[in-house]
C-alpha cells in the first residue's frame, strides 16, 4: 500500500511497525508535528458546538473556533491562579 502512495509523490510520516521484516525510513520530526496537530484537533472536538457545527454561518463558527483555541492555549500555557511564579 505504501508503494502506491510513494508513486504519487507522497511520503510516509507514520513509523512502520516493529514486526516488519523490511523497515522503511520515516521523518521523526514530521511525525512529531503531525501528532501535535492531530492531538489539537481532538481537543477541538471536545467542544460540542464545533464538532456538530451548530452555527449556520462561517463568521460565528470562526469566532467560536478562535475562542476554543484561546481556551486550549490558556489551559496549556497560563499559570494556575494562586500558584506562585518560579
C-alpha positions in Angstrom: 0.0 0.0 0.0 2.8 2.4 0.8 4.4 1.9 -2.7 1.1 3.2 -4.3 1.4 6.4 -2.3 5.1 6.8 -3.0 4.5 6.6 -6.7 2.3 9.7 -6.4 5.0 11.6 -4.6 3.6 11.2 -1.0 5.8 10.3 1.9 5.1 8.0 4.8 5.0 10.0 8.0 3.8 7.2 10.3 6.6 4.9 11.5 6.5 1.2 10.4 5.5 -1.5 12.9 8.3 -3.2 14.8 7.5 -6.7 13.5 8.1 -5.8 9.8 10.9 -7.7 8.1 11.9 -4.7 5.9 11.8 -1.4 7.8 11.3 1.8 5.9 12.5 5.2 6.8 10.3 8.0 8.2 10.9 11.6 9.3 10.7 11.7 13.1 10.3 15.5 13.2 7.4 15.4 10.8 5.8 12.6 12.7 6.0 14.7 15.9 4.5 17.7 14.2 1.7 15.5 12.7 1.0 14.1 16.2 0.8 17.5 17.7 -1.7 18.7 15.1 -3.8 15.6 15.5 -4.0 16.0 19.2 -5.0 19.6 18.8 -7.9 18.7 16.6 -9.0 16.0 19.1 -9.1 18.7 21.8 -11.2 20.9 19.5 -13.7 18.1 19.0 -14.4 18.2 22.8 -16.3 21.4 22.1 -19.7 20.1 21.1 -20.6 23.4 19.3 -17.6 22.9 17.0 -17.9 19.2 16.5 -21.6 19.4 15.4 -21.3 22.7 13.6 -24.3 24.4 15.4 -23.6 27.7 13.7 -25.1 28.2 10.3 -22.7 30.9 9.1 -19.0 30.9 8.9 -18.4 34.1 10.9 -19.9 32.8 14.3 -18.3 29.4 13.7 -14.9 31.1 13.2 -15.4 33.3 16.2 -16.1 30.3 18.5 -13.2 28.4 16.9 -10.9 31.3 18.0 -12.4 31.2 21.5 -11.8 27.5 21.8 -8.2 27.9 20.6 -7.6 30.6 23.2 -9.1 28.4 25.9 -6.9 25.5 24.9 -3.9 27.7 24.8 -4.6 29.2 28.2 -5.1 25.8 29.7 -1.7 24.7 28.3 0.4 27.8 28.9 -1.1 30.1 31.6 -0.2 29.9 35.2 -2.8 28.4 37.6 -4.4 31.1 39.8 -2.9 31.0 43.2 0.4 29.4 42.3 3.5 31.4 42.9 5.7 32.2 39.8 9.0 30.4 39.6 
